[in-house]
Each structure stands twice: as structure tokens, then as C-alpha cells.
Amino acid sequence: MVEHDALSVTREAYDDAASTYAQLFRDSLRDSPLDRAILGAFAEVVRASGDGQVADLGCGPGHITAYLDELGLAAFGVDASPAMIKLAREAYPGLRFDVGSMTALNIADGVLGGVLSRWSVIHTPPRELPVILAEFHRVLAPGGHLLIGFSASEDPDHPTQVFDHAVAPAYRWWPDHLAALLRTSGLAEVARMVREPQPTDRRQFQEIHLLARKG
């Protein structure tokens, strides 16, 4: 499967799963204090750095975009799945949601105070990830912050590993490797949160959040 095919496959898969996905994750933050904490920290550093707009890239049905709005950020969502964007607009009519691809964002250079990417890069083939990280850097203002979440591989000798995702083909990333890719793209790591798998988790993977800053 080539990179362009990967985007089509992912879009179609999420279009098909959109309603089920929205129902499953609509209240996901309610029982996730660590996720709320890292999103709260992200909101604080964005406000401290100039309080620009924030793009939730790979926003799905919009529940995280809405939470960022509750935290006082000027947030909008972007997703490759038209079905997801339709659900987001219906659920949160006061917020902006756009169909778009992370490889070529319809956002001007240097205008965002923050970019959120929660598990939206996991479907990206490894060779294409630097293109997406370069887009994140392009749209961020100097001093803007990126918060990126992903599932971790456990073997530094294999910086990416395929895993069985319920919706579309997906990859796990060795955290130090992804942090190095961020540095190469001009985004310096500020902090990271590592969540260990819990007994009730379907997949026994570490979950990583990396907070990075554009110089």
C-alpha cells in the first residue's frame, strides 16, 4: 500500500465507522484525568505564548475540539473523513470543522498558537510522517506548541511497528525516534507524558504525549 492509498483507506474506514466511533469516544475524557491534565497544560502554554488559534488535526467527531474550546482556546477541527466532520458540525454547531489532510493543510504559514494531534499520525506510513511534521511546523507561529499523542513501540531497534487497529492500518512509534523527527522538523520537545497500559486496556501499549515548541 503506497502512501496516497493509505490516506484513502483511512478516510474510507473512518467514514464507515464514524457513528460508532463518535458514540464510543464522546465521553472518553470523563474517565481520563491524565488526558484532561495534559490538555489543560497544553492550553496553558498556548495562552502563555500568545493565545493564537489552535487546530485539532484528526479531530474525529469533535469532542476534543469542544473540550479545548471549554478551556478557553480558539480551537477548530480538521479531519480527512467527511463523515466525521458532519458529525462534529452537528454536535458542536458553534465551532468550526473542516475536511482536510495533514499532508497539505489549508492553513496559512505561521498563524497558529497550537496544534493538537491526538492519535492522528498513527495511520501515517513512516516515510510520510516527516511531511506531516513539516506541515505542523509551517502552520505554527514562532513560540507555538504542538501536542502529539501516539502509541509507543517497545523496541528501540524497531522505531515503528505495525499494530492491529480496529479501524485502519496503524503504526506505533519509539518515543525518542519520534522526538528526533520533531527536532529535525524544527520542533523542540518540552515535555512528555507516558501512560502505562492498565489491566482493562484492550491493547497493552504505552500511550505517549509529546509537547514540543517551535523556536
DASULHU-V845171 format. One record per residue. N is the residue number from 0. SS is DSSP state (H for helix, E for strand, C for the rest). OMEGA is omega in whole degrees, -180 to 180 (none if undefined). NEAR is the number of other ideal C-beta (glycine too) atoms within 12 Angstrom. Layout:
N;SS;OMEGA;NEAR, N;SS;OMEGA;NEAR
This chain:
0;C;180;16, 1;C;-172;11, 2;H;-178;22, 3;H;176;18, 4;H;-180;16, 5;H;179;31, 6;H;179;31, 7;H;180;20, 8;H;-179;25, 9;H;180;38, 10;H;-178;29, 11;H;-180;21, 12;H;180;25, 13;H;172;38, 14;H;-178;26, 15;H;-174;19, 16;H;-168;25, 17;H;-176;30, 18;H;179;21, 19;H;-180;20, 20;H;-179;31, 21;H;179;29, 22;H;-178;16, 23;H;-170;17, 24;H;-176;32, 25;C;-177;22, 26;C;-173;15, 27;H;-179;23, 28;H;-176;24, 29;H;-178;12, 30;H;-177;12, 31;C;-178;25, 32;H;179;14, 33;H;177;21, 34;H;178;27, 35;H;-179;22, 36;H;-177;20, 37;H;175;34, 38;H;177;39, 39;H;177;26, 40;H;177;24, 41;H;180;43, 42;H;-179;32, 43;H;-178;24, 44;H;176;31, 45;H;180;38, 46;H;-179;23, 47;H;-177;18, 48;C;177;27, 49;C;171;24, 50;C;177;23, 51;C;177;30, 52;E;179;31, 53;E;177;45, 54;E;173;47, 55;E;-172;49, 56;E;-169;44, 57;C;-169;45, 58;C;-178;46, 59;C;-177;44, 60;C;167;37, 61;C;-174;38, 62;H;178;35, 63;H;174;48, 64;H;180;42, 65;H;179;31, 66;H;176;34, 67;H;176;39, 68;H;177;28, 69;H;179;19, 70;C;175;29, 71;C;179;19, 72;C;174;37, 73;C;-170;24, 74;E;171;39, 75;E;-175;38, 76;E;176;43, 77;E;177;41, 78;E;180;42, 79;C;-176;36, 80;C;176;40, 81;H;180;22, 82;H;177;27, 83;H;-179;43, 84;H;177;34, 85;H;179;25, 86;H;180;33, 87;H;180;39, 88;H;179;25, 89;H;-177;18, 90;H;-175;27, 91;C;-173;30, 92;C;179;13, 93;C;-178;16, 94;C;-179;32, 95;C;176;27, 96;E;-177;37, 97;E;169;28, 98;E;-180;25, 99;C;-180;30, 100;C;179;30, 101;C;179;42, 102;C;-179;31, 103;C;-175;18, 104;C;176;31, 105;C;-178;19, 106;C;-178;28, 107;C;179;14, 108;C;167;18, 109;C;-175;21, 110;C;-173;23, 111;E;172;38, 112;E;-179;36, 113;E;172;46, 114;E;174;52, 115;E;178;48, 116;E;-179;45, 117;E;177;38, 118;C;178;39, 119;C;178;40, 120;C;-174;41, 121;C;179;40, 122;C;-177;42, 123;C;175;40, 124;C;-174;27, 125;H;-177;29, 126;H;-177;17, 127;H;-176;28, 128;H;178;34, 129;H;177;27, 130;H;-179;25, 131;H;179;40, 132;H;176;36, 133;H;176;25, 134;H;177;34, 135;H;-180;44, 136;H;-176;33, 137;H;-173;30, 138;H;179;37, 139;E;171;43, 140;E;173;30, 141;E;-176;21, 142;E;178;25, 143;E;-174;41, 144;E;172;46, 145;E;169;51, 146;E;-176;48, 147;E;180;46, 148;E;-178;38, 149;E;175;43, 150;E;-174;36, 151;E;165;37, 152;C;-178;27, 153;C;-176;23, 154;C;-179;15, 155;C;177;16, 156;C;177;11, 157;C;-171;17, 158;C;172;23, 159;E;178;31, 160;E;176;26, 161;E;174;20, 162;E;-175;26, 163;C;178;16, 164;C;-174;25, 165;C;-173;19, 166;C;-174;27, 167;C;178;33, 168;C;-172;26, 169;E;-176;31, 170;E;168;33, 171;E;-175;34, 172;E;171;39, 173;C;-171;27, 174;H;-179;32, 175;H;178;21, 176;H;-180;28, 177;H;177;40, 178;H;178;29, 179;H;176;22, 180;H;176;35, 181;H;180;40, 182;H;179;22, 183;H;180;18, 184;C;179;30, 185;C;-179;24, 186;E;-175;37, 187;E;179;23, 188;E;177;29, 189;E;-178;30, 190;E;173;23, 191;E;174;25, 192;E;179;30, 193;E;176;21, 194;E;179;24, 195;C;179;15, 196;C;179;17, 197;C;-178;15, 198;C;-178;7, 199;C;-179;8, 200;C;179;14, 201;C;178;14, 202;C;-178;21, 203;C;179;17, 204;C;167;30, 205;C;173;24, 206;E;-174;30, 207;E;166;38, 208;E;174;38, 209;E;174;41, 210;E;-177;36, 211;E;-176;37, 212;E;174;33, 213;E;-178;36, 214;C;none;19
